Amino acid sequence: MAIRVYKPTSPGRRNASVNLNVEVTKTRPEKSLTRPLNKKGGRNNQGKITVRGRGGGAKRLYRMIDFRRKDRDGIKGEVSAIEYDPNRSCHIALVQYADGVKRYIPAPNGIEVGTSIECARDHAIEPEVGNMMRIRYIPTGLDLHCIELIPGRGAQLCRSAGSSARLSNKEGRFATLVLPSGETRRVLLDCMATLGVVGNSDHQHRRLGKAGISRHLGRRPLSRGVAMSHHAHPLGGGEGRSKGGRPPCSKSGTLSKGGATRDRKKASTKLIIRRRYSKRFGQLK
């Protein structure tokens, strides 16, 4: 079992569970594939806070993930290790290619040390977990992850733990994908995608259990909007406890319970066949 619940020896342990990361085979990252990661504290390049409640946290090294495999066409690689990555929810696989190059990729479910993977752009290869090729060569009905939205840009869809998209059909220049959110959209057949489901699906079942672990992750305490003054938050103010009759929102007034935030003027809106379903707002138009 990947998630372990311990005996309640303390209040924090009582409510916590631990991801054992049983797939991980290597504890220290590959030095040549790491970069320093500076703390931003939720601030932009002007020093203004754009994301509230961020700061502190454990020091990390950034692992350079190959989301494109641009120069790996036709070169076979072998998975030499599965590692933990503190910067993302999924595990990462260290791949040793035949020409001696080492790269990190998101580790799909079922991949193990010694598994052979391959990337091809201009022809079809075996539809096995971890292989990457253009969607036009992938049989329909399979699960995909690390999907490009624009050919050559690199993977943008389905990169987190346990996520995947189902390739439902191909018509003309486009393929139809059913995304984890329930959204159905079209993607160009020339876009690259990796077969399989992203691993470490138990990540979502872990319970932190105490505030200290949130601080390790770089999350600072946040005051409730209803506890603030009326000039500090849209939900603040009032005599006693009061929400003012409006739905929950952020300090800037953005709805926080699944409201539509997508810019409808984006050119790619015409590629969306069906929007995702929101429990609060129903089918988003």
C-alpha positions in Angstrom: 0.0 0.0 0.0 1.5 3.4 -1.0 -0.4 5.4 1.6 0.3 4.4 5.2 -1.7 5.6 8.2 0.2 5.4 11.5 -1.1 5.0 15.1 -2.3 8.3 16.6 0.8 8.9 18.8 0.3 12.7 18.6 -2.5 15.1 17.4 -0.5 15.7 14.2 0.1 12.0 13.5 -3.5 11.2 14.2 -4.8 13.1 11.2 -1.8 12.5 8.9 -1.0 9.9 6.3 2.3 9.3 4.5 3.0 8.5 0.9 5.6 5.7 1.1 6.8 6.4 -2.5 7.4 2.7 -3.0 8.2 3.2 -6.7 11.3 5.4 -5.9 14.6 3.6 -6.4 17.1 6.5 -6.1 17.2 9.1 -3.4 19.7 11.7 -4.7 19.0 13.5 -8.1 21.4 13.5 -11.1 23.6 16.5 -10.4 24.0 17.4 -14.1 20.2 17.7 -14.5 19.5 20.0 -11.5 19.4 23.8 -11.2 19.1 26.2 -8.3 15.6 27.2 -7.4 15.2 30.6 -5.8 12.3 31.5 -3.5 9.8 34.0 -4.9 7.5 34.4 -2.0 4.6 34.9 -4.3 6.1 38.0 -5.8 6.5 39.1 -9.4 9.5 40.8 -11.0 8.3 44.1 -9.5 8.3 42.8 -5.9 4.6 42.9 -5.6 2.7 39.9 -4.1 0.6 38.3 -6.8 0.0 35.0 -5.0 -1.0 35.3 -1.4 0.1 32.9 1.3 3.4 31.8 -0.2 6.8 31.9 1.6 9.4 29.9 3.4 9.5 26.2 2.8 12.2 23.6 2.4 15.1 24.3 0.1 14.8 22.5 -3.3 16.7 21.8 -6.4 14.9 22.0 -9.7 15.0 18.9 -11.9 15.3 19.6 -15.6 12.4 17.6 -17.2 12.5 16.8 -20.9 8.9 17.6 -22.0 9.9 17.7 -25.7 12.4 14.9 -26.4 13.3 17.0 -29.5 16.7 15.5 -30.2 15.8 12.0 -29.0 14.1 10.9 -32.2 14.9 7.3 -33.0 17.3 6.9 -30.1 16.3 4.2 -27.6 16.6 4.8 -23.9 16.5 2.7 -20.8 15.0 3.7 -17.4 17.8 3.6 -14.9 16.0 5.0 -11.9 12.7 6.3 -10.5 13.1 9.4 -8.4 11.0 11.7 -6.1 10.6 15.2 -7.4 9.6 17.9 -4.7 8.6 20.3 -7.5 5.7 18.2 -8.9 3.2 15.7 -7.8 4.4 12.8 -10.0 7.6 10.8 -9.8 10.3 11.2 -12.5 12.2 8.6 -14.4 15.9 9.0 -15.2 16.5 7.7 -18.7 19.9 6.7 -20.0 20.0 6.8 -23.8 22.1 4.7 -26.1 24.4 7.7 -27.0 25.1 8.3 -23.3 22.7 11.2 -22.7 20.7 11.3 -19.5 17.2 12.9 -19.3 14.4 13.2 -16.8 10.8 12.4 -17.9 7.6 12.2 -15.9 7.3 8.5 -14.8 4.1 6.9 -16.2 2.3 4.2 -14.3 3.8 0.7 -14.8 7.3 1.9 -15.9 10.1 0.2 -14.0 13.9 0.2 -14.0 15.2 -1.5 -17.1 12.1 -0.5 -19.2 13.1 0.5 -22.8 11.4 3.7 -24.2 11.6 5.4 -27.6 10.5 8.6 -29.3 9.6 8.9 -33.0 8.2 11.9 -34.9 7.9 10.7 -38.5 6.8 7.1 -38.1 4.8 4.8 -35.8 6.4 2.8 -33.1 5.1 0.2 -30.6 2.3 1.8 -28.6 3.9 0.9 -25.2 3.9 2.8 -22.0 6.5 5.6 -22.0 6.9 5.8 -25.8 6.3 9.2 -27.4 5.1 9.9 -30.9 2.7 12.1 -32.9 -1.0 11.6 -32.2 -1.6 10.7 -35.8 0.3 7.4 -35.3 -1.4 6.5 -31.9 -4.3 4.0 -32.1 -7.6 5.4 -30.8 -8.9 4.4 -27.4 -5.5 4.6 -25.6 -4.6 6.8 -22.6 -2.1 9.6 -23.2 -0.2 12.1 -21.1 2.3 14.9 -21.6 0.4 16.1 -24.6 1.4 19.1 -26.7 -1.1 21.8 -27.6 1.2 23.3 -30.3 3.6 21.1 -32.3 7.1 21.5 -31.0 6.2 23.6 -27.9 6.5 20.7 -25.5 4.0 18.9 -23.3 1.4 21.0 -21.6 -1.6 18.7 -20.9 -1.9 15.9 -18.3 1.5 16.2 -16.5 0.4 15.8 -12.9 0.2 12.6 -10.9 -2.6 10.1 -12.0 -3.8 12.2 -14.9 -4.3 11.1 -18.5 -6.5 11.9 -21.5 -8.4 9.4 -23.7 -7.9 9.5 -27.4 -11.4 9.1 -28.7 -11.2 9.6 -32.5 -9.3 11.3 -35.3 -10.8 13.3 -38.1 -9.2 15.5 -40.6 -6.3 17.5 -39.1 -7.5 17.0 -35.5 -7.8 14.4 -32.9 -10.4 14.5 -30.1 -9.3 14.1 -26.5 -11.3 13.6 -23.4 -9.4 15.3 -20.6 -9.5 14.4 -16.9 -11.7 17.5 -16.1 -14.4 16.1 -18.4 -13.6 18.7 -21.1 -13.6 17.4 -24.7 -11.3 19.2 -27.1 -9.5 18.9 -30.4 -5.7 18.8 -30.8 -3.7 18.8 -34.0 -2.6 15.3 -35.1 1.0 16.6 -35.4 1.2 17.2 -31.7 3.4 14.8 -29.7 2.0 12.7 -26.8 3.3 10.0 -24.5 1.4 6.7 -23.9 0.2 5.7 -20.5 -1.1 7.3 -17.3 1.1 9.5 -15.1 2.2 7.5 -12.0 2.0 8.2 -8.3 -1.8 8.4 -8.4 -1.9 8.0 -4.6 -0.6 11.5 -4.2 -4.1 13.0 -3.9 -4.9 10.6 -1.0 -2.1 11.9 1.3 -3.3 14.0 4.3 -0.8 16.5 5.7 -2.2 16.3 9.2 -0.6 19.4 10.7 0.2 23.0 9.8 4.0 22.4 10.0 4.0 20.3 6.9 2.2 23.0 5.0 5.0 25.4 6.0 7.6 22.9 4.7 5.8 23.1 1.4 6.0 26.9 1.3 2.4 27.6 2.2 1.8 30.3 4.8 -1.3 30.8 6.9 -4.2 32.6 5.3 -6.9 34.6 7.1 -10.5 33.9 6.1 -12.1 36.7 4.0 -15.1 36.9 6.3 -12.8 37.6 9.2 -11.3 40.7 7.5 -12.5 44.3 7.4 -14.8 45.4 4.7 -12.0 47.4 2.9 -9.6 44.4 3.0 -11.8 41.7 1.4 -15.1 41.6 -0.5 -16.5 39.2 2.2 -15.3 41.2 5.1 -17.0 43.6 7.5 -20.5 43.4 8.9 -21.9 43.1 12.4 -20.9 39.6 13.6 -20.4 36.8 11.2 -21.7 37.6 7.7 -20.8 36.7 4.1 -22.8 39.5 2.6 -24.8 37.0 0.4 -22.2 36.7 -2.3 -20.4 33.5 -3.3 -16.9 32.8 -2.0 -14.2 34.7 -3.8 -10.6 35.9 -3.6 -9.4 39.2 -2.3 -9.6 40.5 -5.9 -13.2 39.3 -6.3 -12.4 36.2 -8.5 -14.8 33.3 -7.8 -13.1 30.5 -5.9 -15.6 27.7 -6.3 -15.2 26.6 -9.9 -16.3 29.7 -11.8 -15.2 30.2 -15.4 -11.9 32.0 -15.7 -10.9 31.3 -19.3 -10.7 34.2 -21.7 -13.4 33.5 -24.3 -11.6 35.5 -26.9 -8.7 33.0 -27.2 -8.3 31.5 -30.6 -8.2 28.0 -29.3 -11.8 28.3 -27.8 -13.2 27.0 -31.1 -11.3 23.7 -30.6 -13.2 23.0 -27.3 -16.1 20.7 -28.1 -17.5 20.5 -24.6 -16.4 22.5 -21.5 -15.7 20.8 -18.2 -18.6 20.3 -15.7 -18.6 22.4 -12.5 -20.5 21.1 -9.5 -21.4 24.7 -8.6 -22.1 26.3 -12.0 -23.1 23.2 -14.0 -21.9 22.9 -17.6 -19.7 25.8 -18.4 -20.6 27.4 -21.7 
